[in-house]
Amino acid sequence: MAEKTFTQVTLLGKTYHLGGYEDEAYLQRVATYVNSKLSTLRGTSGFLRQTPEMQQAMLALNLADDYFKSQEKVEELKLRQDQLERTIYELKHELVSLRMTGQESSENASSLKKLSAD
């Protein structure tokens, strides 16, 4: 089992001591992402006029939106990968079939040369 990591991060303007099984750089990257998302929201009109609870709700909704869009993209990529794997399989099958046909043609040509030589 991995060793638990502890680190200090600044999240939403406050310093927190976090612990987890991910490395410190990952925990910092997550905090940076949340801070970046909040910074983006603060730049939108009307966000700062909302109550702190509403701001937190908007931040949570935006993070959840990013998550679900990422999940959709993952599913799309999985489907695309499956399609490409099927295409590769079909092309390999076709290549084997063409090689066998080519080999048969070559053998037939050799047989015809022998017959014409006789």
Distance bins in CASP14 RR format, pairs under 12 A and 6 or more apart:
PFRMAT RR
TARGET T0000
AUTHOR 0000-0000-0000
RMODE 2
METHOD distances of the structure
MODEL  1
1 20 0 0 0 0 0 1 0 0 0 0 0
1 21 1 0 0 1 0 0 0 0 0 0 0
2 19 0 0 0 0 0 1 0 0 0 0 0
2 20 0 0 0 0 1 0 0 0 0 0 0
2 21 1 0 1 0 0 0 0 0 0 0 0
2 22 0 0 0 0 1 0 0 0 0 0 0
2 23 0 0 0 0 1 0 0 0 0 0 0
2 26 0 0 0 0 0 1 0 0 0 0 0
3 19 0 0 0 0 0 1 0 0 0 0 0
3 20 0 0 0 0 1 0 0 0 0 0 0
3 21 1 0 0 1 0 0 0 0 0 0 0
3 22 0 0 0 0 0 1 0 0 0 0 0
3 23 0 0 0 0 1 0 0 0 0 0 0
3 24 0 0 0 0 0 1 0 0 0 0 0
4 18 0 0 0 0 0 1 0 0 0 0 0
4 19 1 0 0 1 0 0 0 0 0 0 0
4 20 1 0 1 0 0 0 0 0 0 0 0
4 21 1 0 1 0 0 0 0 0 0 0 0
4 22 0 0 0 0 1 0 0 0 0 0 0
4 23 0 0 0 0 0 1 0 0 0 0 0
4 24 0 0 0 0 0 1 0 0 0 0 0
4 27 0 0 0 0 0 1 0 0 0 0 0
5 17 0 0 0 0 0 1 0 0 0 0 0
5 18 0 0 0 0 1 0 0 0 0 0 0
5 19 1 0 0 1 0 0 0 0 0 0 0
5 20 1 0 1 0 0 0 0 0 0 0 0
5 21 1 0 0 1 0 0 0 0 0 0 0
5 22 1 0 0 1 0 0 0 0 0 0 0
5 23 1 0 1 0 0 0 0 0 0 0 0
5 24 1 0 1 0 0 0 0 0 0 0 0
5 25 0 0 0 0 1 0 0 0 0 0 0
5 26 0 0 0 0 1 0 0 0 0 0 0
5 27 1 0 0 1 0 0 0 0 0 0 0
5 28 0 0 0 0 0 1 0 0 0 0 0
6 16 0 0 0 0 0 1 0 0 0 0 0
6 17 1 0 0 1 0 0 0 0 0 0 0
6 18 1 0 0 1 0 0 0 0 0 0 0
6 19 1 0 1 0 0 0 0 0 0 0 0
6 20 1 0 0 1 0 0 0 0 0 0 0
6 21 0 0 0 0 0 1 0 0 0 0 0
6 22 0 0 0 0 0 1 0 0 0 0 0
6 23 0 0 0 0 0 1 0 0 0 0 0
6 24 0 0 0 0 1 0 0 0 0 0 0
6 27 0 0 0 0 1 0 0 0 0 0 0
7 15 0 0 0 0 0 1 0 0 0 0 0
7 16 0 0 0 0 1 0 0 0 0 0 0
7 17 1 0 0 1 0 0 0 0 0 0 0
7 18 1 0 1 0 0 0 0 0 0 0 0
7 19 1 0 0 1 0 0 0 0 0 0 0
7 20 0 0 0 0 1 0 0 0 0 0 0
7 22 0 0 0 0 1 0 0 0 0 0 0
7 23 0 0 0 0 1 0 0 0 0 0 0
7 24 1 0 1 0 0 0 0 0 0 0 0
7 25 0 0 0 0 1 0 0 0 0 0 0
7 26 0 0 0 0 1 0 0 0 0 0 0
7 27 1 0 1 0 0 0 0 0 0 0 0
7 28 1 0 0 1 0 0 0 0 0 0 0
7 29 0 0 0 0 0 1 0 0 0 0 0
7 30 0 0 0 0 0 1 0 0 0 0 0
7 31 0 0 0 0 1 0 0 0 0 0 0
8 14 0 0 0 0 0 1 0 0 0 0 0
8 15 1 0 1 0 0 0 0 0 0 0 0
8 16 1 0 0 1 0 0 0 0 0 0 0
8 17 1 0 1 0 0 0 0 0 0 0 0
8 18 1 0 0 1 0 0 0 0 0 0 0
8 19 0 0 0 0 0 1 0 0 0 0 0
8 24 0 0 0 0 1 0 0 0 0 0 0
8 27 0 0 0 0 1 0 0 0 0 0 0
8 28 0 0 0 0 1 0 0 0 0 0 0
8 31 0 0 0 0 1 0 0 0 0 0 0
9 15 1 0 0 1 0 0 0 0 0 0 0
9 16 1 0 1 0 0 0 0 0 0 0 0
9 17 0 0 0 0 1 0 0 0 0 0 0
9 18 1 0 1 0 0 0 0 0 0 0 0
9 19 0 0 0 0 1 0 0 0 0 0 0
9 20 0 0 0 0 0 1 0 0 0 0 0
9 22 0 0 0 0 0 1 0 0 0 0 0
9 24 0 0 0 0 1 0 0 0 0 0 0
9 25 0 0 0 0 0 1 0 0 0 0 0
9 26 0 0 0 0 0 1 0 0 0 0 0
9 27 1 0 0 1 0 0 0 0 0 0 0
9 28 1 0 1 0 0 0 0 0 0 0 0
9 29 0 0 0 0 1 0 0 0 0 0 0
9 30 0 0 0 0 1 0 0 0 0 0 0
9 31 1 1 0 0 0 0 0 0 0 0 0
9 32 0 0 0 0 1 0 0 0 0 0 0
9 33 0 0 0 0 0 1 0 0 0 0 0
9 34 0 0 0 0 1 0 0 0 0 0 0
9 35 0 0 0 0 1 0 0 0 0 0 0
10 16 1 0 0 1 0 0 0 0 0 0 0
10 17 0 0 0 0 0 1 0 0 0 0 0
10 18 0 0 0 0 0 1 0 0 0 0 0
10 27 0 0 0 0 0 1 0 0 0 0 0
10 28 0 0 0 0 1 0 0 0 0 0 0
10 31 1 0 0 1 0 0 0 0 0 0 0
10 32 0 0 0 0 1 0 0 0 0 0 0
10 34 0 0 0 0 0 1 0 0 0 0 0
10 35 1 0 0 1 0 0 0 0 0 0 0
10 38 0 0 0 0 0 1 0 0 0 0 0
11 17 0 0 0 0 0 1 0 0 0 0 0
11 18 0 0 0 0 1 0 0 0 0 0 0
11 27 0 0 0 0 0 1 0 0 0 0 0
11 28 0 0 0 0 0 1 0 0 0 0 0
11 30 0 0 0 0 1 0 0 0 0 0 0
11 31 1 0 1 0 0 0 0 0 0 0 0
11 32 0 0 0 0 1 0 0 0 0 0 0
11 33 0 0 0 0 0 1 0 0 0 0 0
11 34 1 0 1 0 0 0 0 0 0 0 0
11 35 1 0 0 1 0 0 0 0 0 0 0
11 36 0 0 0 0 0 1 0 0 0 0 0
11 37 0 0 0 0 0 1 0 0 0 0 0
11 38 0 0 0 0 1 0 0 0 0 0 0
11 59 0 0 0 0 0 1 0 0 0 0 0
12 31 0 0 0 0 1 0 0 0 0 0 0
12 32 0 0 0 0 0 1 0 0 0 0 0
12 34 1 0 0 1 0 0 0 0 0 0 0
12 35 1 0 0 1 0 0 0 0 0 0 0
12 36 0 0 0 0 0 1 0 0 0 0 0
12 37 0 0 0 0 0 1 0 0 0 0 0
12 38 1 0 0 1 0 0 0 0 0 0 0
12 39 0 0 0 0 0 1 0 0 0 0 0
12 41 0 0 0 0 0 1 0 0 0 0 0
12 42 0 0 0 0 0 1 0 0 0 0 0
12 52 0 0 0 0 0 1 0 0 0 0 0
12 55 0 0 0 0 1 0 0 0 0 0 0
12 56 0 0 0 0 1 0 0 0 0 0 0
12 59 0 0 0 0 1 0 0 0 0 0 0
12 60 0 0 0 0 0 1 0 0 0 0 0
12 63 0 0 0 0 0 1 0 0 0 0 0
13 31 0 0 0 0 0 1 0 0 0 0 0
13 34 0 0 0 0 0 1 0 0 0 0 0
13 35 1 0 0 1 0 0 0 0 0 0 0
13 38 0 0 0 0 1 0 0 0 0 0 0
13 39 0 0 0 0 0 1 0 0 0 0 0
13 42 0 0 0 0 0 1 0 0 0 0 0
14 31 0 0 0 0 0 1 0 0 0 0 0
14 34 0 0 0 0 0 1 0 0 0 0 0
14 35 0 0 0 0 0 1 0 0 0 0 0
14 38 0 0 0 0 0 1 0 0 0 0 0
15 31 0 0 0 0 0 1 0 0 0 0 0
16 27 0 0 0 0 1 0 0 0 0 0 0
16 28 0 0 0 0 0 1 0 0 0 0 0
16 30 0 0 0 0 0 1 0 0 0 0 0
16 31 0 0 0 0 1 0 0 0 0 0 0
16 34 0 0 0 0 0 1 0 0 0 0 0
16 35 0 0 0 0 0 1 0 0 0 0 0
17 24 0 0 0 0 0 1 0 0 0 0 0
17 27 0 0 0 0 0 1 0 0 0 0 0
17 31 0 0 0 0 0 1 0 0 0 0 0
18 24 0 0 0 0 1 0 0 0 0 0 0
18 26 0 0 0 0 0 1 0 0 0 0 0
18 27 1 0 1 0 0 0 0 0 0 0 0
18 28 0 0 0 0 1 0 0 0 0 0 0
18 30 0 0 0 0 1 0 0 0 0 0 0
18 31 1 0 0 1 0 0 0 0 0 0 0
18 34 0 0 0 0 0 1 0 0 0 0 0
19 26 0 0 0 0 0 1 0 0 0 0 0
19 27 1 0 0 1 0 0 0 0 0 0 0
19 30 0 0 0 0 0 1 0 0 0 0 0
19 31 0 0 0 0 0 1 0 0 0 0 0
20 26 0 0 0 0 1 0 0 0 0 0 0
20 27 1 0 0 1 0 0 0 0 0 0 0
20 30 0 0 0 0 0 1 0 0 0 0 0
21 27 0 0 0 0 0 1 0 0 0 0 0
22 28 0 0 0 0 0 1 0 0 0 0 0
22 29 0 0 0 0 1 0 0 0 0 0 0
22 30 0 0 0 0 1 0 0 0 0 0 0
22 31 0 0 0 0 0 1 0 0 0 0 0
23 29 0 0 0 0 1 0 0 0 0 0 0
23 30 0 0 0 0 0 1 0 0 0 0 0
24 30 0 0 0 0 0 1 0 0 0 0 0
24 31 0 0 0 0 0 1 0 0 0 0 0
25 31 0 0 0 0 0 1 0 0 0 0 0
25 32 0 0 0 0 0 1 0 0 0 0 0
26 32 0 0 0 0 0 1 0 0 0 0 0
26 33 0 0 0 0 0 1 0 0 0 0 0
27 33 0 0 0 0 0 1 0 0 0 0 0
27 34 0 0 0 0 0 1 0 0 0 0 0
28 34 0 0 0 0 0 1 0 0 0 0 0
28 35 0 0 0 0 0 1 0 0 0 0 0
29 35 0 0 0 0 0 1 0 0 0 0 0
29 36 0 0 0 0 0 1 0 0 0 0 0
30 36 0 0 0 0 0 1 0 0 0 0 0
30 37 0 0 0 0 0 1 0 0 0 0 0
30 63 0 0 0 0 0 1 0 0 0 0 0
31 37 0 0 0 0 0 1 0 0 0 0 0
31 38 0 0 0 0 0 1 0 0 0 0 0
32 38 0 0 0 0 0 1 0 0 0 0 0
32 39 0 0 0 0 0 1 0 0 0 0 0
33 39 0 0 0 0 0 1 0 0 0 0 0
33 40 0 0 0 0 0 1 0 0 0 0 0
33 59 0 0 0 0 0 1 0 0 0 0 0
33 62 0 0 0 0 0 1 0 0 0 0 0
33 63 0 0 0 0 1 0 0 0 0 0 0
33 66 0 0 0 0 1 0 0 0 0 0 0
33 67 0 0 0 0 0 1 0 0 0 0 0
33 70 0 0 0 0 0 1 0 0 0 0 0
34 40 0 0 0 0 0 1 0 0 0 0 0
34 41 0 0 0 0 0 1 0 0 0 0 0
34 56 0 0 0 0 0 1 0 0 0 0 0
34 59 1 0 0 1 0 0 0 0 0 0 0
34 60 0 0 0 0 0 1 0 0 0 0 0
34 62 0 0 0 0 1 0 0 0 0 0 0
34 63 1 0 0 1 0 0 0 0 0 0 0
34 66 0 0 0 0 0 1 0 0 0 0 0
35 41 0 0 0 0 0 1 0 0 0 0 0
35 42 0 0 0 0 0 1 0 0 0 0 0
35 59 0 0 0 0 0 1 0 0 0 0 0
35 63 0 0 0 0 0 1 0 0 0 0 0
36 42 0 0 0 0 0 1 0 0 0 0 0
36 43 0 0 0 0 0 1 0 0 0 0 0
36 59 0 0 0 0 0 1 0 0 0 0 0
36 62 0 0 0 0 0 1 0 0 0 0 0
36 63 0 0 0 0 0 1 0 0 0 0 0
36 66 0 0 0 0 0 1 0 0 0 0 0
37 43 0 0 0 0 0 1 0 0 0 0 0
37 44 0 0 0 0 0 1 0 0 0 0 0
37 47 0 0 0 0 0 1 0 0 0 0 0
37 55 0 0 0 0 0 1 0 0 0 0 0
37 56 0 0 0 0 0 1 0 0 0 0 0
37 58 0 0 0 0 1 0 0 0 0 0 0
37 59 1 0 0 1 0 0 0 0 0 0 0
37 60 0 0 0 0 1 0 0 0 0 0 0
37 61 0 0 0 0 0 1 0 0 0 0 0
37 62 1 0 1 0 0 0 0 0 0 0 0
37 63 1 0 0 1 0 0 0 0 0 0 0
37 64 0 0 0 0 0 1 0 0 0 0 0
37 65 0 0 0 0 1 0 0 0 0 0 0
37 66 1 0 0 1 0 0 0 0 0 0 0
37 67 0 0 0 0 0 1 0 0 0 0 0
38 44 0 0 0 0 0 1 0 0 0 0 0
38 47 0 0 0 0 1 0 0 0 0 0 0
38 48 0 0 0 0 0 1 0 0 0 0 0
38 52 0 0 0 0 0 1 0 0 0 0 0
38 55 0 0 0 0 1 0 0 0 0 0 0
38 56 0 0 0 0 1 0 0 0 0 0 0
38 58 0 0 0 0 1 0 0 0 0 0 0
38 59 1 0 1 0 0 0 0 0 0 0 0
38 60 0 0 0 0 0 1 0 0 0 0 0
38 62 0 0 0 0 1 0 0 0 0 0 0
38 63 0 0 0 0 1 0 0 0 0 0 0
39 47 0 0 0 0 0 1 0 0 0 0 0
39 48 0 0 0 0 0 1 0 0 0 0 0
39 59 0 0 0 0 0 1 0 0 0 0 0
39 62 0 0 0 0 0 1 0 0 0 0 0
40 47 0 0 0 0 1 0 0 0 0 0 0
40 58 0 0 0 0 0 1 0 0 0 0 0
40 59 0 0 0 0 1 0 0 0 0 0 0
40 62 0 0 0 0 1 0 0 0 0 0 0
40 63 0 0 0 0 0 1 0 0 0 0 0
40 66 0 0 0 0 0 1 0 0 0 0 0
41 47 1 0 1 0 0 0 0 0 0 0 0
41 48 0 0 0 0 1 0 0 0 0 0 0
41 50 0 0 0 0 1 0 0 0 0 0 0
41 54 0 0 0 0 0 1 0 0 0 0 0
41 55 1 0 0 1 0 0 0 0 0 0 0
41 56 0 0 0 0 0 1 0 0 0 0 0
41 57 0 0 0 0 0 1 0 0 0 0 0
41 58 1 0 1 0 0 0 0 0 0 0 0
41 59 1 0 0 1 0 0 0 0 0 0 0
41 60 0 0 0 0 0 1 0 0 0 0 0
41 61 0 0 0 0 1 0 0 0 0 0 0
41 62 1 0 0 1 0 0 0 0 0 0 0
41 63 0 0 0 0 0 1 0 0 0 0 0
41 65 0 0 0 0 0 1 0 0 0 0 0
41 66 0 0 0 0 0 1 0 0 0 0 0
42 48 1 0 0 1 0 0 0 0 0 0 0
42 49 0 0 0 0 0 1 0 0 0 0 0
42 50 0 0 0 0 0 1 0 0 0 0 0
42 55 0 0 0 0 1 0 0 0 0 0 0
42 58 0 0 0 0 0 1 0 0 0 0 0
42 59 0 0 0 0 1 0 0 0 0 0 0
42 62 0 0 0 0 0 1 0 0 0 0 0
43 49 0 0 0 0 0 1 0 0 0 0 0
43 55 0 0 0 0 0 1 0 0 0 0 0
43 58 0 0 0 0 0 1 0 0 0 0 0
44 50 0 0 0 0 0 1 0 0 0 0 0
44 55 0 0 0 0 0 1 0 0 0 0 0
44 58 0 0 0 0 1 0 0 0 0 0 0
44 59 0 0 0 0 0 1 0 0 0 0 0
44 62 0 0 0 0 1 0 0 0 0 0 0
46 54 0 0 0 0 0 1 0 0 0 0 0
46 55 0 0 0 0 0 1 0 0 0 0 0
46 58 0 0 0 0 0 1 0 0 0 0 0
47 54 0 0 0 0 1 0 0 0 0 0 0
47 55 1 0 0 1 0 0 0 0 0 0 0
47 56 0 0 0 0 0 1 0 0 0 0 0
47 57 0 0 0 0 0 1 0 0 0 0 0
47 58 1 0 0 1 0 0 0 0 0 0 0
47 59 0 0 0 0 1 0 0 0 0 0 0
47 62 0 0 0 0 0 1 0 0 0 0 0
48 54 0 0 0 0 0 1 0 0 0 0 0
48 55 1 0 0 1 0 0 0 0 0 0 0
48 58 0 0 0 0 0 1 0 0 0 0 0
49 55 0 0 0 0 1 0 0 0 0 0 0
49 58 0 0 0 0 0 1 0 0 0 0 0
50 56 0 0 0 0 1 0 0 0 0 0 0
50 57 0 0 0 0 1 0 0 0 0 0 0
50 58 1 0 0 1 0 0 0 0 0 0 0
50 59 0 0 0 0 0 1 0 0 0 0 0
51 57 0 0 0 0 1 0 0 0 0 0 0
51 58 0 0 0 0 0 1 0 0 0 0 0
52 58 0 0 0 0 0 1 0 0 0 0 0
52 59 0 0 0 0 0 1 0 0 0 0 0
53 59 0 0 0 0 0 1 0 0 0 0 0
53 60 0 0 0 0 0 1 0 0 0 0 0
54 60 0 0 0 0 0 1 0 0 0 0 0
54 61 0 0 0 0 0 1 0 0 0 0 0
55 61 0 0 0 0 0 1 0 0 0 0 0
55 62 0 0 0 0 0 1 0 0 0 0 0
56 62 0 0 0 0 0 1 0 0 0 0 0
56 63 0 0 0 0 0 1 0 0 0 0 0
57 63 0 0 0 0 0 1 0 0 0 0 0
57 64 0 0 0 0 0 1 0 0 0 0 0
58 64 0 0 0 0 0 1 0 0 0 0 0
58 65 0 0 0 0 0 1 0 0 0 0 0
59 65 0 0 0 0 0 1 0 0 0 0 0
59 66 0 0 0 0 0 1 0 0 0 0 0
60 66 0 0 0 0 0 1 0 0 0 0 0
60 67 0 0 0 0 0 1 0 0 0 0 0
61 67 0 0 0 0 0 1 0 0 0 0 0
61 68 0 0 0 0 0 1 0 0 0 0 0
62 68 0 0 0 0 0 1 0 0 0 0 0
62 69 0 0 0 0 0 1 0 0 0 0 0
63 69 0 0 0 0 0 1 0 0 0 0 0
63 70 0 0 0 0 0 1 0 0 0 0 0
64 70 0 0 0 0 0 1 0 0 0 0 0
64 71 0 0 0 0 0 1 0 0 0 0 0
65 71 0 0 0 0 0 1 0 0 0 0 0
65 72 0 0 0 0 0 1 0 0 0 0 0
66 72 0 0 0 0 0 1 0 0 0 0 0
66 73 0 0 0 0 0 1 0 0 0 0 0
67 73 0 0 0 0 0 1 0 0 0 0 0
67 74 0 0 0 0 0 1 0 0 0 0 0
68 74 0 0 0 0 0 1 0 0 0 0 0
68 75 0 0 0 0 0 1 0 0 0 0 0
69 75 0 0 0 0 0 1 0 0 0 0 0
69 76 0 0 0 0 0 1 0 0 0 0 0
70 76 0 0 0 0 0 1 0 0 0 0 0
70 77 0 0 0 0 0 1 0 0 0 0 0
71 77 0 0 0 0 0 1 0 0 0 0 0
71 78 0 0 0 0 0 1 0 0 0 0 0
72 78 0 0 0 0 0 1 0 0 0 0 0
72 79 0 0 0 0 0 1 0 0 0 0 0
73 79 0 0 0 0 0 1 0 0 0 0 0
73 80 0 0 0 0 0 1 0 0 0 0 0
74 80 0 0 0 0 0 1 0 0 0 0 0
74 81 0 0 0 0 0 1 0 0 0 0 0
75 81 0 0 0 0 0 1 0 0 0 0 0
75 82 0 0 0 0 0 1 0 0 0 0 0
76 82 0 0 0 0 0 1 0 0 0 0 0
76 83 0 0 0 0 0 1 0 0 0 0 0
77 83 0 0 0 0 0 1 0 0 0 0 0
77 84 0 0 0 0 0 1 0 0 0 0 0
78 84 0 0 0 0 0 1 0 0 0 0 0
78 85 0 0 0 0 0 1 0 0 0 0 0
79 85 0 0 0 0 0 1 0 0 0 0 0
79 86 0 0 0 0 0 1 0 0 0 0 0
80 86 0 0 0 0 0 1 0 0 0 0 0
80 87 0 0 0 0 0 1 0 0 0 0 0
81 87 0 0 0 0 0 1 0 0 0 0 0
81 88 0 0 0 0 0 1 0 0 0 0 0
82 88 0 0 0 0 0 1 0 0 0 0 0
82 89 0 0 0 0 0 1 0 0 0 0 0
83 89 0 0 0 0 0 1 0 0 0 0 0
83 90 0 0 0 0 0 1 0 0 0 0 0
84 90 0 0 0 0 0 1 0 0 0 0 0
84 91 0 0 0 0 0 1 0 0 0 0 0
85 91 0 0 0 0 0 1 0 0 0 0 0
85 92 0 0 0 0 0 1 0 0 0 0 0
86 92 0 0 0 0 0 1 0 0 0 0 0
86 93 0 0 0 0 0 1 0 0 0 0 0
87 93 0 0 0 0 0 1 0 0 0 0 0
87 94 0 0 0 0 0 1 0 0 0 0 0
88 94 0 0 0 0 0 1 0 0 0 0 0
88 95 0 0 0 0 0 1 0 0 0 0 0
89 95 0 0 0 0 0 1 0 0 0 0 0
89 96 0 0 0 0 0 1 0 0 0 0 0
90 96 0 0 0 0 0 1 0 0 0 0 0
90 97 0 0 0 0 0 1 0 0 0 0 0
91 97 0 0 0 0 0 1 0 0 0 0 0
91 98 0 0 0 0 0 1 0 0 0 0 0
92 98 0 0 0 0 0 1 0 0 0 0 0
92 99 0 0 0 0 0 1 0 0 0 0 0
93 99 0 0 0 0 0 1 0 0 0 0 0
93 100 0 0 0 0 0 1 0 0 0 0 0
94 100 0 0 0 0 0 1 0 0 0 0 0
94 101 0 0 0 0 0 1 0 0 0 0 0
95 101 0 0 0 0 0 1 0 0 0 0 0
95 102 0 0 0 0 0 1 0 0 0 0 0
96 102 0 0 0 0 0 1 0 0 0 0 0
96 103 0 0 0 0 0 1 0 0 0 0 0
97 103 0 0 0 0 0 1 0 0 0 0 0
97 104 0 0 0 0 0 1 0 0 0 0 0
98 104 0 0 0 0 0 1 0 0 0 0 0
98 105 0 0 0 0 0 1 0 0 0 0 0
99 105 0 0 0 0 0 1 0 0 0 0 0
99 106 0 0 0 0 0 1 0 0 0 0 0
100 106 0 0 0 0 0 1 0 0 0 0 0
100 107 0 0 0 0 0 1 0 0 0 0 0
101 107 0 0 0 0 0 1 0 0 0 0 0
101 108 0 0 0 0 0 1 0 0 0 0 0
102 108 0 0 0 0 1 0 0 0 0 0 0
102 109 0 0 0 0 1 0 0 0 0 0 0
102 110 0 0 0 0 0 1 0 0 0 0 0
103 109 0 0 0 0 0 1 0 0 0 0 0
103 110 0 0 0 0 0 1 0 0 0 0 0
104 110 0 0 0 0 0 1 0 0 0 0 0
104 111 0 0 0 0 0 1 0 0 0 0 0
105 111 0 0 0 0 0 1 0 0 0 0 0
105 112 0 0 0 0 0 1 0 0 0 0 0
106 112 0 0 0 0 0 1 0 0 0 0 0
106 113 0 0 0 0 0 1 0 0 0 0 0
107 113 0 0 0 0 0 1 0 0 0 0 0
107 114 0 0 0 0 0 1 0 0 0 0 0
108 114 0 0 0 0 0 1 0 0 0 0 0
108 115 0 0 0 0 0 1 0 0 0 0 0
109 115 0 0 0 0 0 1 0 0 0 0 0
109 116 0 0 0 0 0 1 0 0 0 0 0
110 116 0 0 0 0 0 1 0 0 0 0 0
110 117 0 0 0 0 0 1 0 0 0 0 0
111 117 0 0 0 0 0 1 0 0 0 0 0
111 118 0 0 0 0 0 1 0 0 0 0 0
112 118 0 0 0 0 0 1 0 0 0 0 0
END
